[in-house]
């Protein structure tokens, strides 16, 4: 019982860190677009990667909830 609580706590911490990183990227992207900037190839790939990670997290959370 205690072991699963520790695992859940670690998972929550990892998800919170990933969410905070995503929020920072989103704010940075919005600011750049509002200033009329363009995206580099790496920035575009980063956006795609973060979207993939977000989709994976949603899938994992949904499967754990069922």
ROSE-4610 file (N, C-alpha, C; in Angstrom, 1 decimal, always signed):
// ROSE-4610
residu = [X/X/X/X/X/X/X/X/X/X/X/X/X/X/X/X/X/X/X/X/X/X/X/X/X/X/X/X/X/X/X/X/X/X/X/X/X/X/X/X/X/X/X/X/X/X/X/X/X/X/X/X/X/X/X/X/X/X/X/X/X/X/X/X/X/X/X/X/X/X/X/X/X/X/X/X/X/X/X/X/X/X/X/X/X/X/X/X/X/X/X/X/X/X/X/X/X/X/X/X/X/X/X/X/X/X/X/X/X/X/X/X/X/X/X/X/X/X/X/X/X/X/X/X/X/X/X/X/X/X/X/X/X/X/X/X/X/X/X/X/X/X/X/X/X/X/X/X/X/X/X/X/X/X/X/X/X/X/X/X/X/X/X/X/X/X/X/X/X/X/X/X/X/X/X/X/X/X/X/X/X/X/X/X/X/X/X/X/X/X/X/X/X/X/X/X/X/X]
num = [1/1/1/2/2/2/3/3/3/4/4/4/5/5/5/6/6/6/7/7/7/8/8/8/9/9/9/10/10/10/11/11/11/12/12/12/13/13/13/14/14/14/15/15/15/16/16/16/17/17/17/18/18/18/19/19/19/20/20/20/21/21/21/22/22/22/23/23/23/24/24/24/25/25/25/26/26/26/27/27/27/28/28/28/29/29/29/30/30/30/31/31/31/32/32/32/33/33/33/34/34/34/35/35/35/36/36/36/37/37/37/38/38/38/39/39/39/40/40/40/41/41/41/42/42/42/43/43/43/44/44/44/45/45/45/46/46/46/47/47/47/48/48/48/49/49/49/50/50/50/51/51/51/52/52/52/53/53/53/54/54/54/55/55/55/56/56/56/57/57/57/58/58/58/59/59/59/60/60/60/61/61/61/62/62/62/63/63/63/64/64/64/65/65/65/66/66/66]
x = [+0.8/+0.0/+0.9/+1.9/+2.7/+3.6/+4.0/+4.8/+4.0/+2.8/+2.0/+1.8/+1.7/+1.5/+2.8/+3.9/+5.2/+5.3/+4.9/+4.9/+4.0/+2.8/+1.8/+2.3/+3.0/+3.5/+4.6/+5.5/+6.5/+5.9/+4.9/+4.3/+3.6/+2.9/+2.3/+3.4/+4.5/+5.6/+6.1/+6.3/+6.8/+5.8/+4.5/+3.5/+3.4/+3.5/+3.5/+4.7/+5.9/+7.0/+6.8/+6.3/+6.0/+5.0/+4.0/+3.0/+3.6/+4.4/+5.0/+5.9/+6.7/+7.5/+6.7/+5.6/+4.6/+4.1/+3.7/+3.2/+4.2/+5.5/+6.5/+6.7/+6.7/+6.9/+5.7/+4.5/+3.3/+3.4/+3.8/+3.9/+4.9/+6.1/+7.1/+6.7/+6.0/+5.5/+4.5/+3.6/+2.6/+3.2/+4.2/+4.9/+5.6/+6.2/+7.0/+6.0/+4.9/+3.9/+3.3/+3.0/+2.4/+3.4/+4.7/+5.6/+6.0/+5.3/+5.5/+6.7/+7.2/+8.4/+8.0/+9.0/+8.8/+9.4/+9.1/+9.6/+10.7/+11.7/+12.8/+12.3/+13.1/+12.8/+12.8/+13.8/+13.9/+12.7/+12.3/+11.2/+9.9/+9.7/+8.6/+8.6/+9.8/+9.9/+9.6/+10.1/+9.8/+8.3/+7.6/+6.1/+5.5/+5.9/+5.3/+5.6/+6.8/+7.2/+6.4/+6.2/+5.4/+4.0/+3.4/+2.1/+2.0/+3.0/+3.0/+3.1/+3.9/+4.1/+2.7/+2.1/+0.8/-0.2/-0.3/-1.2/-0.9/+0.3/+0.7/+0.3/+0.5/+0.2/-1.3/-2.1/-3.6/-4.0/-3.4/-3.8/-3.4/-2.3/-1.9/-2.8/-3.1/-4.0/-5.4/-5.9/-7.2/-7.2/-6.2/-6.1/-6.0/-5.3/-5.2/-6.5/-7.3/-8.5/-9.6/-9.5/-10.5/-10.3]
y = [-1.2/+0.0/+1.3/+1.3/+2.4/+2.6/+1.5/+1.5/+2.2/+1.8/+2.4/+3.9/+4.3/+5.8/+6.5/+5.9/+6.5/+6.6/+5.6/+5.6/+6.7/+6.7/+7.7/+9.2/+9.4/+10.7/+11.1/+10.1/+10.4/+10.7/+9.9/+10.1/+11.5/+11.9/+13.2/+14.3/+14.2/+15.1/+15.2/+14.1/+14.1/+14.8/+14.5/+15.1/+16.6/+17.0/+18.5/+19.2/+18.5/+19.1/+19.2/+18.2/+18.2/+19.3/+19.4/+20.4/+21.8/+22.1/+23.4/+23.7/+22.7/+22.9/+23.2/+22.5/+22.8/+24.2/+24.6/+26.0/+27.0/+26.8/+27.8/+27.9/+26.7/+26.7/+27.4/+27.2/+27.8/+29.3/+29.8/+31.3/+31.8/+31.2/+31.6/+31.7/+30.6/+30.6/+31.7/+31.9/+32.9/+34.3/+34.5/+35.8/+36.0/+35.0/+35.1/+35.4/+34.6/+34.8/+36.2/+36.7/+38.0/+39.1/+38.8/+39.8/+39.7/+38.8/+38.6/+37.8/+37.0/+36.2/+34.9/+34.2/+33.0/+31.8/+30.6/+29.5/+28.8/+28.4/+27.6/+26.2/+25.4/+24.0/+23.3/+23.6/+23.0/+23.4/+24.7/+25.1/+24.4/+24.2/+23.5/+22.0/+21.4/+20.0/+20.0/+21.0/+21.0/+21.1/+21.9/+22.0/+20.7/+20.0/+18.7/+17.7/+17.7/+16.8/+17.0/+18.3/+18.5/+18.1/+18.3/+17.8/+16.3/+15.6/+14.1/+13.7/+14.4/+14.0/+14.3/+15.4/+15.7/+14.7/+14.2/+13.2/+11.9/+11.6/+10.3/+10.4/+11.6/+11.7/+11.6/+12.3/+12.2/+10.7/+10.0/+8.6/+7.7/+8.0/+7.2/+7.5/+8.8/+9.2/+8.6/+8.6/+8.1/+6.6/+5.9/+4.4/+4.1/+4.9/+4.6/+4.9/+5.9/+6.2/+5.2/+4.4/+3.4/+2.1]
z = [+0.0/+0.0/+0.0/+0.9/+1.0/-0.3/-0.8/-2.0/-3.2/-3.4/-4.4/-4.2/-3.0/-2.7/-3.1/-2.8/-3.2/-4.7/-5.4/-6.9/-7.4/-6.9/-7.3/-7.1/-6.0/-5.6/-6.6/-7.0/-8.0/-9.3/-9.7/-11.0/-11.1/-10.0/-9.9/-10.1/-9.4/-9.5/-10.9/-11.6/-13.0/-13.9/-13.7/-14.5/-14.3/-13.1/-12.8/-13.5/-13.4/-14.1/-15.6/-16.2/-17.6/-18.0/-17.1/-17.4/-17.3/-16.3/-16.2/-17.3/-17.8/-19.0/-20.2/-20.4/-21.5/-21.4/-20.2/-20.1/-20.4/-20.0/-20.3/-21.9/-22.5/-24.0/-24.7/-24.2/-24.8/-24.6/-23.4/-23.2/-24.1/-24.3/-25.1/-26.6/-27.0/-28.4/-28.7/-27.7/-27.9/-28.0/-27.2/-27.2/-28.5/-29.0/-30.3/-31.4/-31.5/-32.5/-32.5/-31.3/-31.1/-31.6/-31.5/-31.9/-33.4/-34.1/-35.5/-35.9/-34.9/-35.2/-35.9/-36.4/-37.1/-36.3/-36.6/-35.9/-36.7/-36.0/-36.6/-36.7/-37.4/-37.6/-36.2/-35.4/-34.1/-33.2/-33.3/-32.5/-32.9/-34.2/-34.7/-34.2/-34.3/-33.8/-32.3/-31.5/-30.1/-29.8/-30.6/-30.4/-30.7/-31.8/-32.1/-31.0/-30.5/-29.4/-28.2/-27.8/-26.6/-26.8/-28.0/-28.3/-28.1/-28.6/-28.5/-27.1/-26.3/-24.9/-24.1/-24.5/-23.8/-24.1/-25.4/-25.8/-25.1/-24.9/-24.2/-22.7/-22.1/-20.7/-20.5/-21.4/-21.3/-21.5/-22.4/-22.6/-21.3/-20.7/-19.6/-18.4/-18.2/-17.1/-17.3/-18.5/-18.8/-18.5/-18.9/-18.7/-17.3/-16.5/-15.0/-14.3/-14.8/-14.2/-14.4/-15.4/-15.7/-14.9]
